Amino acid sequence: MGLELYLDLLSQPCRAIYIFAKKNRIPFEMRTVELLKGQHLSDAFAQVNPLKKVPALKDGDFTLAESVAILLYLTRKYKVADHWYPQDLEACARVDEYLAWQHTTLRRSCLRALWHKVMFPVFLGEPVSPEMLATTLAELDVTLQLLEDKFLQNKAFLIGPHVSLADLVAITELMHPVGAGCQVFEGRPKLAAWCRRVEAAVGEDLFREAHEVILKAKDSPPADPTIKQKLMPAVLAMIR
Ligand SMILES: N[C@@H](CCC(=O)N[C@@H](CS)C(=O)NCC(=O)O)C(=O)O
């Protein structure tokens, strides 16, 4: 068996990997793991990723978790165009810097915005207080400002003149609050123009296809009580 990617396009790191693999014509079998059905908690999936999270990769007998590790594995194994993860020492360090930063900052803010605005009230039927939602959206605002000021600055892409893994990971994060109905680009013309550039670099059709699921998150039917009970502990741990 060749490369298998275990993904749910509801998940932002899964979308980054999906777009990266498709854009670079990396052949893979898609193994969909539906988070909202709790499929990631199954014993079968734990054989692939004992952490019980998506994304995960299986390449023959080799299994790998963690989106950044997976993206770098694909970059090295398939020798993709240099701009994704440059050989140049400093440019590469800039990509690393962004990938290290985003996990506890942009990822957290975007995830919380989606869950507090949509997934808790609509999918889990759990109201979120206006104060909590306001705190979450204010936190998102601060993080977006850091993304713009520290990373994008006045460049075309986060690292320089060319699209890289950093842009792909960042844009797929931002589409989480967009899916929740947050106007993340309002009053942020630089970020909006960057988003259009990343979308064009990836290809509009692929970008749209990868984001179909998240853009429909607002219409998720309510979870049935058994699923809700199954998912709740992991959800609470995830958005802490
Ligand atoms: N650090 C991991 C995080 C993976 C992660 O949190 N995945 C989420 C979806 S975005 C998940 O599977 N959540 C299910 C759970 O925590 O129960 C990565 O970047 O791959």
The ligand as an ORCA input file, in Angstrom:
! r2SCAN-3c Opt
* xyz 0 1
  N      -0.689     19.167     16.979
  C      -1.545     18.359     16.158
  C      -2.967     18.672     16.509
  C      -3.939     17.739     15.862
  C      -5.353     18.047     16.325
  O      -5.582     18.666     17.354
  N      -6.305     17.582     15.515
  C      -7.671     17.811     15.833
  C      -8.419     18.265     14.611
  S      -7.820     19.827     14.105
  C      -8.277     16.510     16.318
  O      -8.047     15.454     15.771
  N      -9.077     16.599     17.371
  C      -9.765     15.507     17.915
  C      -9.559     15.386     19.383
  O      -8.727     16.095     19.954
  O     -10.274     14.555     19.969
  C      -1.270     18.609     14.672
  O      -0.888     19.739     14.315
  O      -1.432     17.674     13.871
*
